[in-house]
Structures are given as C-alpha cells and as structure tokens.
Amino acid sequence: MHLGLDTPPLALRLLDQRWKLTLRLLEQRRWFVKKYNLVVQIYNKVALLRTPQNHPAATRRAIPLVE
C-alpha cells in the first residue's frame, strides 16, 4: 500500500489550504483596518478643525478607530 508521503493526504492539503486562506483573510483585514483608520483620523481632524470651539458639536465624540 502506497501512503503517498511525497504528496500529503487530502486532510492535510485541505488544512493547509484553509490555513493559507485564513492568513490571506487576516492580511486583507489588516490592510482594510489600516485604510479605515487612516480615513477616520483624517475625518476626525477635519471635523475638529471645521468646528468652532464654542459650538456644541465641538464636544462631540470622535469616531473610534478599529483595533
């Protein structure tokens, strides 16, 4: 009986594919989070600059960043 040690069994191949997909999704999420946080920081700065200090909106909460 040939165990096929040169080619990993189906379960290991599926696990490997799943692992690679998970890593790719994590990398994509990290990329999107970076872009989102950048946009939010710019928005918060612009909103702060455009709001007069005595305006009630000056005390509004900034949009939180994503961890």
Short mmCIF file of the C-alpha atoms (twelve columns), coordinates in Angstrom:
data_MODEL
# 
_entry.id   MODEL 
# 
loop_
_atom_site.group_PDB 
_atom_site.id 
_atom_site.type_symbol 
_atom_site.label_atom_id 
_atom_site.label_alt_id 
_atom_site.label_comp_id 
_atom_site.label_asym_id 
_atom_site.label_seq_id 
_atom_site.Cartn_x 
_atom_site.Cartn_y 
_atom_site.Cartn_z 
_atom_site.pdbx_PDB_model_num 
ATOM 1  C CA . MET A 1  0.000   0.000  0.000  1 
ATOM 2  C CA . HIS A 2  1.403   3.387  -1.030 1 
ATOM 3  C CA . LEU A 3  0.982   6.019  1.669  1 
ATOM 4  C CA . GLY A 4  1.810   8.886  -0.684 1 
ATOM 5  C CA . LEU A 5  4.318   10.570 1.587  1 
ATOM 6  C CA . ASP A 6  5.545   12.715 -1.301 1 
ATOM 7  C CA . THR A 7  2.033   14.171 -1.658 1 
ATOM 8  C CA . PRO A 8  0.286   14.996 1.624  1 
ATOM 9  C CA . PRO A 9  -3.032  13.271 2.325  1 
ATOM 10 C CA . LEU A 10 -6.249  15.086 1.473  1 
ATOM 11 C CA . ALA A 11 -6.951  16.152 5.059  1 
ATOM 12 C CA . LEU A 12 -3.546  17.820 5.372  1 
ATOM 13 C CA . ARG A 13 -3.926  19.511 1.993  1 
ATOM 14 C CA . LEU A 14 -7.335  20.873 2.978  1 
ATOM 15 C CA . LEU A 15 -5.969  22.054 6.312  1 
ATOM 16 C CA . ASP A 16 -3.080  23.761 4.527  1 
ATOM 17 C CA . GLN A 17 -5.439  25.484 2.066  1 
ATOM 18 C CA . ARG A 18 -7.663  26.587 4.921  1 
ATOM 19 C CA . TRP A 19 -4.655  27.927 6.827  1 
ATOM 20 C CA . LYS A 20 -3.442  29.866 3.785  1 
ATOM 21 C CA . LEU A 21 -6.928  31.283 3.243  1 
ATOM 22 C CA . THR A 22 -7.127  32.315 6.905  1 
ATOM 23 C CA . LEU A 23 -3.754  34.049 6.676  1 
ATOM 24 C CA . ARG A 24 -4.801  35.814 3.475  1 
ATOM 25 C CA . LEU A 25 -8.052  36.994 5.077  1 
ATOM 26 C CA . LEU A 26 -6.162  38.252 8.132  1 
ATOM 27 C CA . GLU A 27 -3.747  40.166 5.898  1 
ATOM 28 C CA . GLN A 28 -6.662  41.659 3.955  1 
ATOM 29 C CA . ARG A 29 -8.422  42.623 7.185  1 
ATOM 30 C CA . ARG A 30 -5.251  44.264 8.480  1 
ATOM 31 C CA . TRP A 31 -4.945  46.211 5.217  1 
ATOM 32 C CA . PHE A 32 -8.584  47.372 5.345  1 
ATOM 33 C CA . VAL A 33 -8.299  48.318 9.021  1 
ATOM 34 C CA . LYS A 34 -5.215  50.431 8.260  1 
ATOM 35 C CA . LYS A 35 -7.025  52.253 5.455  1 
ATOM 36 C CA . TYR A 36 -10.186 52.688 7.543  1 
ATOM 37 C CA . ASN A 37 -8.242  54.090 10.492 1 
ATOM 38 C CA . LEU A 38 -6.395  56.491 8.211  1 
ATOM 39 C CA . VAL A 39 -9.659  57.808 6.744  1 
ATOM 40 C CA . VAL A 40 -11.231 58.112 10.205 1 
ATOM 41 C CA . GLN A 41 -8.216  60.008 11.570 1 
ATOM 42 C CA . ILE A 42 -8.368  62.462 8.674  1 
ATOM 43 C CA . TYR A 43 -12.138 62.858 9.096  1 
ATOM 44 C CA . ASN A 44 -11.790 63.478 12.837 1 
ATOM 45 C CA . LYS A 45 -9.059  66.087 12.280 1 
ATOM 46 C CA . VAL A 46 -11.052 67.892 9.593  1 
ATOM 47 C CA . ALA A 47 -14.219 67.818 11.703 1 
ATOM 48 C CA . LEU A 48 -12.284 69.231 14.648 1 
ATOM 49 C CA . LEU A 49 -10.765 71.993 12.507 1 
ATOM 50 C CA . ARG A 50 -14.095 72.962 10.943 1 
ATOM 51 C CA . THR A 51 -15.977 73.152 14.242 1 
ATOM 52 C CA . PRO A 52 -15.806 76.438 16.145 1 
ATOM 53 C CA . GLN A 53 -14.591 75.995 19.735 1 
ATOM 54 C CA . ASN A 54 -17.780 77.417 21.274 1 
ATOM 55 C CA . HIS A 55 -20.055 75.264 19.107 1 
ATOM 56 C CA . PRO A 56 -21.891 72.415 20.906 1 
ATOM 57 C CA . ALA A 57 -20.568 69.973 18.318 1 
ATOM 58 C CA . ALA A 58 -17.015 70.747 19.477 1 
ATOM 59 C CA . THR A 59 -17.551 68.344 22.354 1 
ATOM 60 C CA . ARG A 60 -18.831 65.556 20.125 1 
ATOM 61 C CA . ARG A 61 -17.089 62.234 20.318 1 
ATOM 62 C CA . ALA A 62 -14.661 61.377 17.557 1 
ATOM 63 C CA . ILE A 63 -15.297 58.210 15.554 1 
ATOM 64 C CA . PRO A 64 -13.311 55.451 17.279 1 
ATOM 65 C CA . LEU A 65 -10.573 53.573 15.461 1 
ATOM 66 C CA . VAL A 66 -10.733 49.829 14.895 1 
ATOM 67 C CA . GLU A 67 -8.271  47.686 16.846 1 
# 
